[in-house]
């Protein structure tokens, strides 16, 4: 719609101009003047996408940057799946995580976690993960991986010092922090009610915490969805709503659209444009009358 390249490109954010190698920066928003300049350079035929700020096609829509909804559902799904399916296995092992994933999916999963054997957890499955306290189960397992002698310190004379809180680098502490992030993201990003000042302060505190500790806790590079958390704060503060404008309603249209396209309107197979139009009309009418 906006003519931009993928989120992983040099300037993949549709809202601001943060570069991919510094996604934790406060970059200026995209502006109409900058867009016109990028379109001009694109029409000149330049192949260097950095010059056009990752604009690779003519935009179908021109939307003020501050009015672009930062896709709260995809932020939650992306971060949650990254943490559960990639980070947790690197801490407690694939077998332990596989058992927890099988519980929320309601079926056994493959031998190796990843896209080839386990599809990403869906929204309802992630809700079951959060409400089922599966992170705490992994914390208990990770706690057994820390040698007991590392938890009790002695001073001269044999006097024990009370156990101190575990550093961020311990397996249990890392999982506990990430589990807390998942619970807060689930609670804040997906609700449909109007945002209160307390809600906005909470999401801003969470965003700052994730930005500050992401690389230390997850030991992963900063992703585009981590960057987009900044824009969820700005959007919620400006419009006092987020989940109500979520892309969840559009996601729910995929199944009926695919059925209409692949079955109902197969008789229009020779005319793709008409087939798409009819399928869209079916879904829209169903939503308006349902």
C-alpha positions as a Python dict, from the first residue, in 0.01 Angstrom:
ca = {
    (1, 'X'): (0, 0, 0),
    (2, 'X'): (273, 246, 97),
    (3, 'X'): (518, 124, -168),
    (4, 'X'): (787, 38, 87),
    (5, 'X'): (1018, -259, 90),
    (6, 'X'): (1008, -521, 370),
    (7, 'X'): (1036, -429, 741),
    (8, 'X'): (1390, -571, 737),
    (9, 'X'): (1505, -322, 473),
    (10, 'X'): (1732, -24, 539),
    (11, 'X'): (1438, 204, 626),
    (12, 'X'): (1169, -54, 693),
    (13, 'X'): (957, 142, 937),
    (14, 'X'): (648, 290, 766),
    (15, 'X'): (622, 565, 1028),
    (16, 'X'): (972, 701, 1079),
    (17, 'X'): (1318, 697, 922),
    (18, 'X'): (1499, 483, 1179),
    (19, 'X'): (1769, 281, 996),
    (20, 'X'): (1790, -94, 1036),
    (21, 'X'): (2127, -72, 1212),
    (22, 'X'): (1994, 167, 1478),
    (23, 'X'): (1633, 71, 1546),
    (24, 'X'): (1652, 204, 1902),
    (25, 'X'): (1692, 559, 1779),
    (26, 'X'): (1439, 843, 1784),
    (27, 'X'): (1426, 916, 1413),
    (28, 'X'): (1215, 1186, 1241),
    (29, 'X'): (875, 1087, 1105),
    (30, 'X'): (818, 1038, 734),
    (31, 'X'): (678, 1358, 584),
    (32, 'X'): (485, 1440, 264),
    (33, 'X'): (782, 1642, 133),
    (34, 'X'): (1023, 1356, 196),
    (35, 'X'): (779, 1116, 25),
    (36, 'X'): (760, 1336, -283),
    (37, 'X'): (1138, 1347, -299),
    (38, 'X'): (1157, 968, -268),
    (39, 'X'): (899, 927, -547),
    (40, 'X'): (1100, 1161, -769),
    (41, 'X'): (1419, 961, -709),
    (42, 'X'): (1228, 637, -768),
    (43, 'X'): (1101, 762, -1103),
    (44, 'X'): (1455, 853, -1202),
    (45, 'X'): (1528, 481, -1193),
    (46, 'X'): (1779, 468, -913),
    (47, 'X'): (1847, 119, -776),
    (48, 'X'): (1989, 229, -440),
    (49, 'X'): (1690, 200, -205),
    (50, 'X'): (1862, 391, 75),
    (51, 'X'): (1831, 706, -138),
    (52, 'X'): (1454, 658, -157),
    (53, 'X'): (1425, 550, 208),
    (54, 'X'): (1328, 196, 100),
    (55, 'X'): (1050, 314, -132),
    (56, 'X'): (1045, 55, -412),
    (57, 'X'): (700, 103, -567),
    (58, 'X'): (459, 389, -622),
    (59, 'X'): (245, 419, -309),
    (60, 'X'): (-123, 339, -344),
    (61, 'X'): (-206, 539, -31),
    (62, 'X'): (-57, 851, 123),
    (63, 'X'): (-118, 858, 497),
    (64, 'X'): (25, 1101, 754),
    (65, 'X'): (283, 908, 953),
    (66, 'X'): (124, 986, 1288),
    (67, 'X'): (-207, 831, 1175),
    (68, 'X'): (-64, 492, 1077),
    (69, 'X'): (-182, 229, 1326),
    (70, 'X'): (130, 44, 1449),
    (71, 'X'): (-29, -305, 1417),
    (72, 'X'): (-53, -406, 1786),
    (73, 'X'): (-158, -766, 1710),
    (74, 'X'): (142, -830, 1485),
    (75, 'X'): (377, -671, 1739),
    (76, 'X'): (249, -907, 2008),
    (77, 'X'): (250, -1215, 1782),
    (78, 'X'): (597, -1142, 1648),
    (79, 'X'): (765, -1073, 1981),
    (80, 'X'): (587, -1357, 2162),
    (81, 'X'): (674, -1616, 1897),
    (82, 'X'): (1034, -1498, 1883),
    (83, 'X'): (1070, -1528, 2259),
    (84, 'X'): (890, -1862, 2296),
    (85, 'X'): (1011, -2045, 1985),
    (86, 'X'): (1364, -1908, 1954),
    (87, 'X'): (1491, -1758, 2278),
    (88, 'X'): (1344, -2001, 2531),
    (89, 'X'): (1484, -2312, 2353),
    (90, 'X'): (1831, -2158, 2362),
    (91, 'X'): (1799, -2127, 2740),
    (92, 'X'): (1623, -2443, 2863),
    (93, 'X'): (1649, -2668, 2558),
    (94, 'X'): (1413, -2752, 2275),
    (95, 'X'): (1255, -3055, 2441),
    (96, 'X'): (1135, -2858, 2743),
    (97, 'X'): (983, -2582, 2529),
    (98, 'X'): (835, -2836, 2289),
    (99, 'X'): (639, -2994, 2572),
    (100, 'X'): (494, -2656, 2674),
    (101, 'X'): (409, -2566, 2313),
    (102, 'X'): (232, -2899, 2269),
    (103, 'X'): (12, -2818, 2569),
    (104, 'X'): (-112, -2487, 2429),
    (105, 'X'): (-148, -2628, 2077),
    (106, 'X'): (-334, -2934, 2202),
    (107, 'X'): (-122, -3168, 1990),
    (108, 'X'): (229, -3307, 1964),
    (109, 'X'): (488, -3106, 1774),
    (110, 'X'): (791, -3194, 1566),
    (111, 'X'): (1135, -3289, 1684),
    (112, 'X'): (1287, -2949, 1611),
    (113, 'X'): (1131, -2617, 1693),
    (114, 'X'): (1107, -2385, 1397),
    (115, 'X'): (896, -2303, 1096),
    (116, 'X'): (968, -2642, 935),
    (117, 'X'): (802, -2837, 1214),
    (118, 'X'): (604, -2597, 1434),
    (119, 'X'): (394, -2316, 1295),
    (120, 'X'): (394, -1994, 1493),
    (121, 'X'): (162, -1980, 1789),
    (122, 'X'): (-166, -1807, 1706),
    (123, 'X'): (-336, -1539, 1914),
    (124, 'X'): (-561, -1782, 2105),
    (125, 'X'): (-267, -2017, 2165),
    (126, 'X'): (-55, -1732, 2300),
    (127, 'X'): (-342, -1634, 2527),
    (128, 'X'): (-344, -1989, 2663),
    (129, 'X'): (33, -1966, 2707),
    (130, 'X'): (8, -1644, 2905),
    (131, 'X'): (-286, -1753, 3121),
    (132, 'X'): (-141, -2099, 3174),
    (133, 'X'): (172, -1961, 3345),
    (134, 'X'): (398, -2163, 3115),
    (135, 'X'): (677, -1909, 3160),
    (136, 'X'): (684, -1983, 3532),
    (137, 'X'): (715, -2355, 3459),
    (138, 'X'): (1017, -2280, 3242),
    (139, 'X'): (1158, -2060, 3520),
    (140, 'X'): (1137, -2351, 3763),
    (141, 'X'): (1315, -2573, 3514),
    (142, 'X'): (1581, -2310, 3447),
    (143, 'X'): (1630, -2265, 3821),
    (144, 'X'): (1758, -2621, 3842),
    (145, 'X'): (2021, -2538, 3581),
    (146, 'X'): (2199, -2292, 3818),
    (147, 'X'): (2449, -2465, 4051),
    (148, 'X'): (2340, -2428, 4413),
    (149, 'X'): (2679, -2292, 4516),
    (150, 'X'): (2620, -1986, 4297),
    (151, 'X'): (2315, -1887, 4500),
    (152, 'X'): (2473, -1871, 4849),
    (153, 'X'): (2770, -1656, 4929),
    (154, 'X'): (3001, -1699, 5231),
    (155, 'X'): (3219, -1447, 5409),
    (156, 'X'): (3515, -1506, 5636),
    (157, 'X'): (3415, -1704, 5942),
    (158, 'X'): (3159, -1910, 5755),
    (159, 'X'): (2871, -1664, 5795),
    (160, 'X'): (2611, -1693, 5521),
    (161, 'X'): (2497, -1383, 5339),
    (162, 'X'): (2122, -1378, 5254),
    (163, 'X'): (2061, -1484, 4893),
    (164, 'X'): (2072, -1193, 4654),
    (165, 'X'): (1849, -1145, 4349),
    (166, 'X'): (1982, -1329, 4048),
    (167, 'X'): (2156, -1120, 3781),
    (168, 'X'): (1996, -1068, 3442),
    (169, 'X'): (2229, -1323, 3288),
    (170, 'X'): (2095, -1625, 3478),
    (171, 'X'): (1855, -1849, 3283),
    (172, 'X'): (1573, -1819, 3537),
    (173, 'X'): (1599, -1439, 3557),
    (174, 'X'): (1600, -1401, 3179),
    (175, 'X'): (1288, -1615, 3139),
    (176, 'X'): (1112, -1436, 3423),
    (177, 'X'): (1179, -1097, 3262),
    (178, 'X'): (1062, -1211, 2919),
    (179, 'X'): (755, -1376, 3072),
    (180, 'X'): (671, -1047, 3239),
    (181, 'X'): (703, -873, 2902),
    (182, 'X'): (464, -1122, 2739),
    (183, 'X'): (203, -1077, 3011),
    (184, 'X'): (217, -698, 2988),
    (185, 'X'): (213, -693, 2608),
    (186, 'X'): (-88, -925, 2607),
    (187, 'X'): (-268, -708, 2858),
    (188, 'X'): (-188, -369, 2704),
    (189, 'X'): (-172, -413, 2328),
    (190, 'X'): (-488, -614, 2266),
    (191, 'X'): (-759, -454, 2480),
    (192, 'X'): (-1028, -259, 2294),
    (193, 'X'): (-1122, -2, 2557),
    (194, 'X'): (-1014, 362, 2560),
    (195, 'X'): (-665, 418, 2698),
    (196, 'X'): (-636, 586, 3036),
    (197, 'X'): (-330, 789, 3144),
    (198, 'X'): (-230, 489, 3359),
    (199, 'X'): (-243, 260, 3053),
    (200, 'X'): (-25, 499, 2854),
    (201, 'X'): (228, 529, 3136),
    (202, 'X'): (236, 148, 3164),
    (203, 'X'): (303, 87, 2793),
    (204, 'X'): (567, 361, 2790),
    (205, 'X'): (742, 205, 3091),
    (206, 'X'): (726, -136, 2924),
    (207, 'X'): (860, 0, 2596),
    (208, 'X'): (1154, 166, 2773),
    (209, 'X'): (1228, -153, 2967),
    (210, 'X'): (1224, -369, 2653),
    (211, 'X'): (1439, -122, 2460),
    (212, 'X'): (1689, -106, 2746),
    (213, 'X'): (1716, -479, 2817),
    (214, 'X'): (1624, -652, 2490),
    (215, 'X'): (1972, -743, 2370),
    (216, 'X'): (2098, -834, 2717),
    (217, 'X'): (1801, -1053, 2807),
    (218, 'X'): (1716, -1215, 2473),
    (219, 'X'): (2068, -1208, 2328),
    (220, 'X'): (1906, -1129, 1994),
    (221, 'X'): (1935, -831, 1763),
    (222, 'X'): (1668, -563, 1780),
    (223, 'X'): (1381, -650, 1545),
    (224, 'X'): (1144, -415, 1358),
    (225, 'X'): (864, -505, 1601),
    (226, 'X'): (1076, -402, 1899),
    (227, 'X'): (1122, -68, 1725),
    (228, 'X'): (746, -36, 1658),
    (229, 'X'): (675, -41, 2031),
    (230, 'X'): (783, 323, 2035),
    (231, 'X'): (509, 411, 1787),
    (232, 'X'): (242, 226, 1987),
    (233, 'X'): (315, 462, 2276),
    (234, 'X'): (292, 772, 2057),
    (235, 'X'): (-28, 650, 1886),
    (236, 'X'): (-199, 558, 2214),
    (237, 'X'): (-102, 889, 2370),
    (238, 'X'): (-238, 1087, 2074),
    (239, 'X'): (-559, 898, 1997),
    (240, 'X'): (-633, 722, 2331),
    (241, 'X'): (-710, 397, 2147),
    (242, 'X'): (-514, 113, 1991),
    (243, 'X'): (-669, -234, 2014),
    (244, 'X'): (-1001, -106, 1876),
    (245, 'X'): (-816, -19, 1553),
    (246, 'X'): (-619, -343, 1552),
    (247, 'X'): (-563, -544, 1235),
    (248, 'X'): (-733, -841, 1406),
    (249, 'X'): (-1057, -770, 1220),
    (250, 'X'): (-874, -780, 888),
    (251, 'X'): (-696, -1101, 987),
    (252, 'X'): (-1036, -1258, 1055),
    (253, 'X'): (-1131, -1192, 691),
    (254, 'X'): (-857, -1414, 548),
    (255, 'X'): (-1048, -1741, 578),
    (256, 'X'): (-1380, -1622, 423),
    (257, 'X'): (-1191, -1435, 150),
    (258, 'X'): (-986, -1742, 60),
    (259, 'X'): (-1303, -1952, 49),
    (260, 'X'): (-1477, -1700, -176),
    (261, 'X'): (-1173, -1671, -405),
    (262, 'X'): (-1089, -2042, -426),
    (263, 'X'): (-1441, -2188, -429),
    (264, 'X'): (-1733, -1947, -469),
    (265, 'X'): (-1589, -1752, -763),
    (266, 'X'): (-1386, -2018, -939),
    (267, 'X'): (-1603, -1955, -1245),
    (268, 'X'): (-1415, -1623, -1284),
    (269, 'X'): (-1074, -1791, -1296),
    (270, 'X'): (-995, -1634, -1634),
    (271, 'X'): (-1041, -1282, -1496),
    (272, 'X'): (-833, -1234, -1181),
    (273, 'X'): (-942, -871, -1128),
    (274, 'X'): (-1312, -962, -1137),
    (275, 'X'): (-1251, -1265, -917),
    (276, 'X'): (-1077, -1047, -658),
    (277, 'X'): (-1351, -784, -677),
    (278, 'X'): (-1628, -1038, -620),
    (279, 'X'): (-1442, -1198, -332),
    (280, 'X'): (-1392, -860, -163),
    (281, 'X'): (-1760, -775, -211),
    (282, 'X'): (-1864, -1106, -52),
    (283, 'X'): (-1649, -1046, 258),
    (284, 'X'): (-1757, -681, 295),
    (285, 'X'): (-2128, -763, 262),
    (286, 'X'): (-2091, -1047, 511),
    (287, 'X'): (-1930, -811, 764),
    (288, 'X'): (-2192, -537, 708),
    (289, 'X'): (-2488, -772, 743),
    (290, 'X'): (-2344, -1002, 1006),
}
